Amino acid sequence: MPCLPHPLLAADIGGTHCRIAMVDAPGAAPRMVMRLATRDEPTCEAALARAIDMAGTQPRSVILAVAGPVIGLGAALTNAGWAFDGPSLMAALGLEQGLLLNDFEALACCLPALGAADLAAIGDGVAMADAEGARLVLGPGTGFGAAALVGRTGRRTIVPTEAGHMELGPVLPDELALWPLLERVHGRITVESVLSGAGLARLDRGLHRLAGAEPVSRDAAQIAAAAFAGEALALDAVRLFGRLLGRVAGDLALALKATAGVFIAGGMAPKLLPLFDAGAVRAAFATKPPMQALMASAPLSVITGPDPAERGLALVGLDPAAFGLDTRLWA
């Protein structure tokens, strides 16, 4: 099956937000139908049924990008209560075909279609060194996700990860002083426990403790607002967040040899980008002796273009086999 039956419903489902679009015909741009908070509906089926009513179009297929690991034809959100069973969902909505991806798998699929207008380079903005090498996409949000796109034009393979649950340790002196003051999650300090919305709040509280101040209870949006207003501790938290994000991006780039580029996605990074110390982020990304030369040539960018996950899902709908996903179809 080279192309999924259209109209195609494409949904990007996170622990906090759900975005649902309709792709009316093969090659058409996704038409955004509905954005909602995941908590606003009890199940995925209810959210999709609501979107179909709003769209005024009965889809023939659906592709879901979900913020959690995909096991067989099912999945569950890591940071919310929705669960997914492909064949059951297909039957409930009267669909002919469907596919379930991790949300960062969907983002990986959009990478070949991104242009300069969709990206903001961090640091030197090195030109793409190896157009046929691995591409890596990662990013913080409610959680932390990462995936790679490997292979050559015509047949690519997506490599999903659960990199957010790797341990994360301190390197520089300020981090060594801070780490004992950070709150642990499940007894651990992981990439996700620091590089996420809740993670920025943990960094903020830890920096308050380090400064001898009473920790402030505020979320990532409030910390960002305080940083933009010039509050020193909030700005320190955001810049440390950016530096750690750069370091983790560099580590994952080494693990996957992402010579065709590293792309930071999600809602947080584009908003915080003006506050980041770009030089510090790039240095944290590239300072990986003895692999300095390799990392110096690796491009690092933030995806700023609209609806990248939905664009990736639309490309998958055109030809699942081009991404090695034809074996995961529901019917």
C-alpha positions as CSV (number, residue, x, y, z in Angstrom):
1,M,0.0,0.0,0.0
2,P,2.0,3.1,-1.2
3,C,-0.5,5.6,0.2
4,L,-3.0,5.5,3.0
5,P,-6.6,6.1,2.1
6,H,-7.5,9.8,2.3
7,P,-9.0,11.9,3.9
8,L,-6.5,11.2,6.6
9,L,-6.8,12.3,10.2
10,A,-3.4,13.3,11.7
11,A,-3.2,13.8,15.5
12,D,-0.2,14.9,17.6
13,I,-1.1,13.8,21.2
14,G,1.1,14.9,24.1
15,G,0.7,14.7,27.8
16,T,-0.7,18.3,28.0
17,H,-1.9,19.2,24.5
18,C,-3.6,17.4,21.6
19,R,-3.5,18.8,18.0
20,I,-5.7,17.2,15.4
21,A,-5.5,18.0,11.6
22,M,-7.2,16.7,8.5
23,V,-5.2,15.9,5.3
24,D,-7.9,16.0,2.7
25,A,-6.0,14.4,-0.2
26,P,-2.6,12.9,-0.8
27,G,0.0,15.7,-1.0
28,A,-2.3,18.3,0.6
29,A,-1.1,20.4,3.5
30,P,-2.6,19.4,6.9
31,R,-5.7,21.4,7.8
32,M,-5.7,22.1,11.5
33,V,-9.1,21.1,12.9
34,M,-8.8,21.3,16.7
35,R,-6.4,22.0,19.5
36,L,-7.4,20.9,23.0
37,A,-6.0,20.0,26.4
38,T,-5.5,16.3,26.7
39,R,-7.4,16.4,30.0
40,D,-10.5,17.8,28.3
41,E,-11.5,14.4,27.0
42,P,-11.5,11.1,28.8
43,T,-10.2,9.1,25.8
44,C,-8.5,9.4,22.5
45,E,-11.6,8.1,20.8
46,A,-13.7,10.9,22.3
47,A,-11.3,13.5,21.1
48,L,-11.0,12.2,17.6
49,A,-14.8,11.8,17.3
50,R,-15.2,15.4,18.4
51,A,-12.6,16.5,15.8
52,I,-14.4,14.6,13.0
53,D,-17.6,16.4,13.8
54,M,-15.8,19.7,13.7
55,A,-14.0,18.9,10.4
56,G,-17.3,18.0,8.7
57,T,-15.3,15.2,6.9
58,Q,-15.3,11.5,7.6
59,P,-11.7,10.3,7.4
60,R,-10.7,7.0,5.9
61,S,-7.5,6.6,7.8
62,V,-5.8,8.0,10.9
63,I,-2.2,8.4,12.0
64,L,-1.5,9.1,15.7
65,A,1.7,10.5,17.1
66,V,1.6,9.9,20.8
67,A,4.0,10.9,23.6
68,G,4.8,7.5,24.9
69,P,6.4,4.2,23.7
70,V,4.6,2.3,21.0
71,I,4.4,-1.4,21.6
72,G,3.0,-3.4,18.8
73,L,-0.3,-1.9,17.8
74,G,-0.8,-0.1,21.1
75,A,0.6,2.6,23.3
76,A,-0.1,4.7,26.4
77,L,0.8,8.3,27.2
78,T,3.8,8.5,29.6
79,N,2.5,11.7,31.3
80,A,-1.3,11.4,31.0
81,G,-4.1,8.8,31.2
82,W,-4.9,8.0,27.6
83,A,-4.2,4.6,26.2
84,F,-4.4,3.5,22.5
85,D,-5.3,0.2,20.8
86,G,-5.1,0.6,17.1
87,P,-7.6,-2.0,15.8
88,S,-10.2,-1.0,18.5
89,L,-9.8,2.6,17.6
90,M,-10.2,1.9,13.9
91,A,-13.4,0.0,14.5
92,A,-14.8,2.6,16.8
93,L,-14.3,5.4,14.3
94,G,-15.2,3.4,11.1
95,L,-11.8,3.7,9.5
96,E,-10.1,1.6,6.8
97,Q,-6.6,2.0,8.0
98,G,-4.4,3.4,10.8
99,L,-0.9,3.8,12.2
100,L,0.5,4.6,15.6
101,L,3.8,6.4,16.0
102,N,5.7,7.9,18.9
103,D,5.5,11.7,18.7
104,F,9.2,12.1,18.0
105,E,9.0,9.5,15.3
106,A,6.5,11.8,13.6
107,L,8.9,14.7,14.0
108,A,11.7,12.7,12.5
109,C,9.6,12.1,9.4
110,C,9.2,15.8,8.8
111,L,13.0,16.5,8.8
112,P,13.7,16.0,5.1
113,A,10.9,18.5,4.2
114,L,12.2,21.3,6.5
115,G,13.8,24.4,4.8
116,A,15.8,27.3,6.1
117,A,12.5,29.2,6.9
118,D,11.6,26.5,9.4
119,L,14.8,26.6,11.4
120,A,16.8,28.9,13.7
121,A,20.4,27.9,13.9
122,I,22.1,27.9,17.3
123,G,25.7,29.2,17.4
124,D,27.7,29.0,14.3
125,G,25.0,27.6,12.1
126,V,27.3,25.2,10.3
127,A,26.0,24.2,6.9
128,M,24.7,20.6,6.7
129,A,27.7,18.4,6.5
130,D,26.2,15.1,5.3
131,A,22.8,15.2,3.7
132,E,22.5,11.4,3.7
133,G,23.7,10.9,7.2
134,A,21.5,10.4,10.3
135,R,19.2,13.2,11.4
136,L,18.3,13.6,15.1
137,V,15.3,15.4,16.6
138,L,14.8,15.9,20.3
139,G,13.1,18.3,22.6
140,P,11.6,19.1,26.0
141,G,7.9,19.6,26.7
142,T,5.7,17.9,29.2
143,G,8.4,15.2,28.9
144,F,11.5,14.8,26.8
145,G,11.6,12.9,23.5
146,A,14.2,12.0,20.8
147,A,14.3,10.0,17.6
148,A,16.6,9.6,14.6
149,L,16.0,9.3,10.9
150,V,18.6,7.1,9.2
151,G,19.1,5.7,5.7
152,R,19.1,7.1,2.2
153,T,16.5,8.7,0.0
154,G,13.7,6.3,-0.9
155,R,14.0,4.1,2.1
156,R,14.6,5.5,5.5
157,T,14.3,4.0,9.0
158,I,13.1,5.8,12.1
159,V,15.0,5.0,15.4
160,P,12.7,5.9,18.3
161,T,14.3,6.3,21.8
162,E,13.4,6.7,25.4
163,A,16.4,9.0,25.9
164,G,14.5,11.2,28.4
165,H,14.9,8.5,31.0
166,M,18.7,8.3,30.8
167,E,20.7,9.6,33.8
168,L,21.9,13.2,33.7
169,G,24.9,14.3,35.8
170,P,26.7,17.5,36.4
171,V,29.9,18.6,34.6
172,L,30.7,22.3,35.3
173,P,31.4,23.7,38.8
174,D,28.0,25.4,39.1
175,E,26.3,22.2,38.2
176,L,28.3,20.2,40.8
177,A,27.1,22.7,43.4
178,L,23.5,22.5,42.2
179,W,23.0,18.8,41.7
180,P,22.6,17.8,45.4
181,L,19.9,20.5,45.7
182,L,17.8,19.2,42.8
183,E,14.6,17.2,43.5
184,R,14.8,13.6,42.3
185,V,12.0,11.8,40.4
186,H,11.7,8.1,41.2
187,G,15.0,8.5,43.1
188,R,16.8,9.7,39.9
189,I,18.0,12.8,38.1
190,T,17.2,12.0,34.5
191,V,17.2,14.0,31.3
192,E,13.4,14.4,31.5
193,S,13.4,15.4,35.2
194,V,15.6,18.4,34.3
195,L,14.8,19.1,30.6
196,S,11.0,19.4,30.6
197,G,8.5,21.9,31.8
198,A,8.6,20.5,35.3
199,G,12.3,20.2,34.9
200,L,12.8,23.9,34.4
201,A,10.8,24.4,37.6
202,R,13.1,22.0,39.4
203,L,16.2,24.0,38.2
204,D,14.6,27.2,39.3
205,R,13.9,25.9,42.8
206,G,17.3,24.4,43.0
207,L,19.0,27.7,42.1
208,H,16.9,29.4,44.7
209,R,18.2,27.0,47.3
210,L,21.8,27.4,46.1
211,A,21.4,31.2,46.5
212,G,20.0,30.8,50.0
213,A,16.6,32.0,48.9
214,E,13.2,30.4,49.6
215,P,12.2,28.3,46.6
216,V,9.3,29.8,44.5
217,S,6.4,27.6,43.4
218,R,6.0,28.5,39.7
219,D,5.7,26.8,36.4
220,A,7.8,27.0,33.3
221,A,5.7,29.8,31.7
222,Q,6.0,31.9,34.8
223,I,9.7,31.3,35.0
224,A,10.1,32.3,31.3
225,A,8.0,35.5,31.9
226,A,10.2,36.4,34.9
227,A,13.4,35.8,32.9
228,F,12.1,38.0,30.0
229,A,11.4,40.6,32.7
230,G,15.0,40.5,33.8
231,E,14.8,38.5,37.1
232,A,18.3,37.1,37.6
233,L,17.5,33.7,39.1
234,A,14.8,33.0,36.5
235,L,17.3,33.9,33.7
236,D,19.9,31.7,35.3
237,A,17.5,28.8,35.3
238,V,16.6,29.3,31.6
239,R,20.2,29.7,30.5
240,L,21.2,26.6,32.5
241,F,18.3,24.7,30.8
242,G,19.6,25.8,27.4
243,R,23.2,24.7,28.2
244,L,22.0,21.3,29.5
245,L,19.8,20.9,26.4
246,G,22.8,21.6,24.2
247,R,24.9,19.0,26.1
248,V,22.3,16.3,25.9
249,A,21.8,17.1,22.2
250,G,25.5,16.6,21.6
251,D,25.7,13.4,23.5
252,L,22.8,11.9,21.5
253,A,24.3,13.2,18.3
254,L,27.4,11.2,19.1
255,A,25.4,8.1,20.0
256,L,23.6,8.2,16.7
257,K,26.4,9.9,14.6
258,A,23.9,12.5,13.5
259,T,26.1,14.1,10.8
260,A,23.1,15.4,8.8
261,G,21.9,17.7,11.6
262,V,20.4,17.9,15.1
263,F,17.0,19.6,15.4
264,I,15.4,20.7,18.7
265,A,11.6,20.5,18.6
266,G,8.7,21.1,20.9
267,G,6.9,24.1,22.3
268,M,9.5,25.2,24.9
269,A,12.7,25.7,22.9
270,P,11.3,28.3,20.3
271,K,9.9,30.4,23.2
272,L,13.0,30.2,25.3
273,L,15.5,30.6,22.4
274,P,15.8,34.4,22.8
275,L,16.9,33.9,26.4
276,F,19.5,31.2,25.7
277,D,23.2,32.0,25.6
278,A,23.7,30.7,22.1
279,G,27.5,30.4,22.5
280,A,27.2,28.4,25.7
281,V,24.6,26.1,24.1
282,R,26.8,25.5,21.1
283,A,29.8,24.9,23.3
284,A,28.0,22.4,25.4
285,F,26.8,20.6,22.2
286,A,30.2,20.5,20.5
287,T,32.8,20.2,23.4
288,K,33.1,16.4,23.1
289,P,36.9,15.6,23.0
290,P,38.2,13.6,21.2
291,M,35.3,14.1,18.8
292,Q,35.7,17.8,18.4
293,A,36.1,17.8,14.6
294,L,33.0,15.7,14.1
295,M,30.8,17.8,16.4
296,A,32.1,21.1,14.9
297,S,30.6,20.1,11.6
298,A,27.2,19.0,13.0
299,P,24.4,21.6,12.5
300,L,22.3,22.4,15.5
301,S,18.9,24.1,15.0
302,V,15.6,24.8,16.6
303,I,12.5,24.0,14.6
304,T,10.4,27.2,14.4
305,G,8.2,26.4,11.5
306,P,4.5,25.6,12.0
307,D,3.0,22.2,12.7
308,P,6.1,20.0,12.1
309,A,4.5,16.8,13.6
310,E,1.4,17.1,11.4
311,R,3.6,17.7,8.4
312,G,5.6,14.5,9.2
313,L,2.3,12.5,9.6
314,A,1.1,13.8,6.2
315,L,4.4,12.6,4.6
316,V,4.0,9.2,6.2
317,G,0.4,9.0,4.9
318,L,1.8,9.4,1.4
319,D,4.1,6.5,1.6
320,P,4.6,4.6,4.9
321,A,7.1,2.2,3.3
322,A,9.5,5.1,2.6
323,F,9.9,5.4,6.4
324,G,9.9,1.6,7.0
325,L,6.4,1.9,8.6
326,D,4.3,-0.2,6.3
327,T,4.7,-3.3,8.6
328,R,3.1,-1.4,11.4
329,L,-0.2,-0.6,9.7
330,W,-3.3,-1.8,11.6
331,A,-5.0,-3.6,8.7
